[in-house]
Amino acid sequence: MTSLPGDHGDGEAGHLVCARCGARAEGSLPTWTCSVENGVRQYFCDTCSRANLRAIEGRLDSAWW
């Protein structure tokens, strides 16, 4: 899946919200995780990504976390 530079899939470039805890992204996002589930792009903050690393590596949908 490709996207335009600055397009985060949520319609608001640069304004991401964690799909799990609701944290808002500020600045650069090198530690955030992007997941495509059922054709929908979702972003998870570094805290939620680390807390659910095994589920992510096991390719479980976020609903199972």
LUMVEX-737604 format. One record per residue (C-alpha): residue in one letter; x, y negated, z. Coordinates in nm, 3 decimals, decimal comma, padded with zeros to 5 digits. Layout:
N
<pt><resn>A</resn><px>X</px><py>Y</py><pz>Z</pz></pt>
...
This chain:
65
<pt><resn>M</resn><px>00,000</px><py>00,000</py><pz>00,000</pz></pt>
<pt><resn>T</resn><px>00,143</px><py>-00,337</py><pz>-00,093</pz></pt>
<pt><resn>S</resn><px>00,051</px><py>-00,685</py><pz>00,019</pz></pt>
<pt><resn>L</resn><px>00,149</px><py>-01,038</py><pz>-00,063</pz></pt>
<pt><resn>P</resn><px>00,421</px><py>-01,205</py><pz>00,145</pz></pt>
<pt><resn>G</resn><px>00,263</px><py>-01,347</py><pz>00,459</pz></pt>
<pt><resn>D</resn><px>-00,056</px><py>-01,142</py><pz>00,415</pz></pt>
<pt><resn>H</resn><px>-00,120</px><py>-00,936</py><pz>00,726</pz></pt>
<pt><resn>G</resn><px>-00,444</px><py>-00,781</py><pz>00,603</pz></pt>
<pt><resn>D</resn><px>-00,663</px><py>-00,968</py><pz>00,848</pz></pt>
<pt><resn>G</resn><px>-00,729</px><py>-01,273</py><pz>00,632</pz></pt>
<pt><resn>E</resn><px>-00,524</px><py>-01,501</py><pz>00,855</pz></pt>
<pt><resn>A</resn><px>-00,157</px><py>-01,499</py><pz>00,768</pz></pt>
<pt><resn>G</resn><px>00,054</px><py>-01,512</py><pz>01,080</pz></pt>
<pt><resn>H</resn><px>-00,231</px><py>-01,462</py><pz>01,328</pz></pt>
<pt><resn>L</resn><px>-00,230</px><py>-01,096</py><pz>01,426</pz></pt>
<pt><resn>V</resn><px>-00,422</px><py>-00,947</py><pz>01,717</pz></pt>
<pt><resn>C</resn><px>-00,338</px><py>-00,609</py><pz>01,870</pz></pt>
<pt><resn>A</resn><px>-00,615</px><py>-00,361</py><pz>01,785</pz></pt>
<pt><resn>R</resn><px>-00,571</px><py>-00,195</py><pz>02,125</pz></pt>
<pt><resn>C</resn><px>-00,526</px><py>-00,468</py><pz>02,390</pz></pt>
<pt><resn>G</resn><px>-00,611</px><py>-00,789</py><pz>02,205</pz></pt>
<pt><resn>A</resn><px>-00,269</px><py>-00,953</py><pz>02,249</pz></pt>
<pt><resn>R</resn><px>-00,199</px><py>-01,228</py><pz>01,997</pz></pt>
<pt><resn>A</resn><px>00,120</px><py>-01,229</py><pz>01,791</pz></pt>
<pt><resn>E</resn><px>00,348</px><py>-01,529</py><pz>01,814</pz></pt>
<pt><resn>G</resn><px>00,637</px><py>-01,585</py><pz>01,578</pz></pt>
<pt><resn>S</resn><px>00,826</px><py>-01,295</py><pz>01,421</pz></pt>
<pt><resn>L</resn><px>00,674</px><py>-00,945</py><pz>01,455</pz></pt>
<pt><resn>P</resn><px>00,961</px><py>-00,695</py><pz>01,419</pz></pt>
<pt><resn>T</resn><px>00,839</px><py>-00,485</py><pz>01,714</pz></pt>
<pt><resn>W</resn><px>00,472</px><py>-00,459</py><pz>01,616</pz></pt>
<pt><resn>T</resn><px>00,339</px><py>-00,140</py><pz>01,454</pz></pt>
<pt><resn>C</resn><px>00,114</px><py>-00,132</py><pz>01,150</pz></pt>
<pt><resn>S</resn><px>-00,123</px><py>00,162</py><pz>01,100</pz></pt>
<pt><resn>V</resn><px>-00,367</px><py>00,230</py><pz>00,817</pz></pt>
<pt><resn>E</resn><px>-00,664</px><py>00,430</py><pz>00,946</pz></pt>
<pt><resn>N</resn><px>-00,958</px><py>00,506</py><pz>00,717</pz></pt>
<pt><resn>G</resn><px>-00,832</px><py>00,244</py><pz>00,474</pz></pt>
<pt><resn>V</resn><px>-00,818</px><py>-00,031</py><pz>00,738</pz></pt>
<pt><resn>R</resn><px>-00,488</px><py>-00,188</py><pz>00,837</pz></pt>
<pt><resn>Q</resn><px>-00,448</px><py>-00,222</py><pz>01,215</pz></pt>
<pt><resn>Y</resn><px>-00,165</px><py>-00,377</py><pz>01,413</pz></pt>
<pt><resn>F</resn><px>-00,045</px><py>-00,279</py><pz>01,760</pz></pt>
<pt><resn>C</resn><px>00,179</px><py>-00,487</py><pz>01,988</pz></pt>
<pt><resn>D</resn><px>00,510</px><py>-00,350</py><pz>02,108</pz></pt>
<pt><resn>T</resn><px>00,369</px><py>-00,269</py><pz>02,453</pz></pt>
<pt><resn>C</resn><px>00,082</px><py>-00,058</py><pz>02,316</pz></pt>
<pt><resn>S</resn><px>00,310</px><py>00,101</py><pz>02,056</pz></pt>
<pt><resn>R</resn><px>00,560</px><py>00,210</py><pz>02,322</pz></pt>
<pt><resn>A</resn><px>00,289</px><py>00,338</py><pz>02,556</pz></pt>
<pt><resn>N</resn><px>00,142</px><py>00,556</py><pz>02,280</pz></pt>
<pt><resn>L</resn><px>00,458</px><py>00,654</py><pz>02,092</pz></pt>
<pt><resn>R</resn><px>00,393</px><py>01,031</py><pz>02,104</pz></pt>
<pt><resn>A</resn><px>00,041</px><py>00,990</py><pz>01,967</pz></pt>
<pt><resn>I</resn><px>00,171</px><py>00,764</py><pz>01,689</pz></pt>
<pt><resn>E</resn><px>00,446</px><py>01,010</py><pz>01,596</pz></pt>
<pt><resn>G</resn><px>00,187</px><py>01,290</py><pz>01,601</pz></pt>
<pt><resn>R</resn><px>-00,016</px><py>01,083</py><pz>01,352</pz></pt>
<pt><resn>L</resn><px>-00,323</px><py>01,075</py><pz>01,574</pz></pt>
<pt><resn>D</resn><px>-00,576</px><py>00,803</py><pz>01,498</pz></pt>
<pt><resn>S</resn><px>-00,582</px><py>00,527</py><pz>01,759</pz></pt>
<pt><resn>A</resn><px>-00,927</px><py>00,648</py><pz>01,871</pz></pt>
<pt><resn>W</resn><px>-00,751</px><py>00,951</py><pz>02,026</pz></pt>
<pt><resn>W</resn><px>-00,510</px><py>00,741</py><pz>02,234</pz></pt>
